[in-house]
Amino acid sequence: MPTRKTNASKASTRARRKSLRLHGTIARDMGMMIVSGQYRPGDILNGEIDASDRLQVSRTAYREAVRILAAKGLVESRPKVGTRVSPQSSWHMLDPDVLSWIFEFEPDDTVLANLFELRKIVEPEAAALAAMRRTDEHLQAMEQALEGMTTHTLASEAGRLADQEFHSAMLRATGNAFIVSLTSGVSAAVSWTTIFKQRHNPLRRDPIPDHQKVYEAIKASDPKAAHAAMLSLVELAHMDTLHARKPKAKAAIPARS
């Protein structure tokens, strides 16, 4: 009898895991359709029954996927109205999943400019605070991250994880809980822009020396230099990202008659 219960428990666990993967996949697919513009703000999505039949999934899985999207601000469900795509102003743009869905495609110049504008507002000021408040523990974390970036390079996942840790350690060093709460969003932005820059060609330059300058300024407890070094890092990263975009097709010149 205990064996049967154990087997049933394992089967139930596998079923729950499969369900979790399924509704996460549905949410990802729908989220990508929303951020890419295939579904536009104000559009009403298919009803639960129709959608689950079309996707050949359970109504529970579809319902859970919609809840994920609603939690990220992409949709809103109302009685007698249905599930409506929310305006972009309601989206949680720094949510790691939303950012990943945006960067599955070619983000337009406005999205890229807005993302780096936010980074230029937050990260240089954070670097200045970190220079005044950092501890030896923070410096050690940043130094280890730099070593990881150098050893693995930003062309590898390990190198990109080290890059994320560098920025995370810097935000932690501010000692400001509200700034630290931006860590997941900033880390996702750093990671996805780095991946995007290498989508078609290798990195055009090595950004690790830029990170080294930020580290040295924070280590020296020089907030002005830390601010300037981080501002330069973000501006150069923005330029690299723009250069990494696919060239836009030129309009055909009509032949003269």
Salt bridges, closest charged atoms under 4 A:
ASP29 OD1 - ARG28 NH1 3.70
GLU48 OE2 - ARG59 NE 3.08
GLU48 OE2 - ARG63 NH2 2.80
GLU64 OE2 - ARG67 NH1 2.67
GLU76 OE2 - ARG78 NE 3.16
ASP95 OD1 - LYS72 NZ 3.09
ASP97 OD2 - LYS72 NZ 3.00
GLU104 OE2 - ARG28 NH2 3.60
GLU106 OE2 - HIS200 NE2 3.54
ASP109 OD1 - ARG245 NE 3.26
GLU123 OE2 - ARG119 NE 2.43
GLU123 OE1 - HIS167 ND1 2.74
GLU125 OE2 - HIS227 NE2 3.38
ASP163 OD1 - HIS167 NE2 3.31
ASP163 OD1 - HIS211 NE2 3.04
GLU165 OE2 - ARG172 NH2 2.78
ASP210 OD2 - ARG205 NH1 2.80
ASP240 OD1 - ARG204 NH1 3.17
ASP240 OD2 - ARG205 NE 2.93
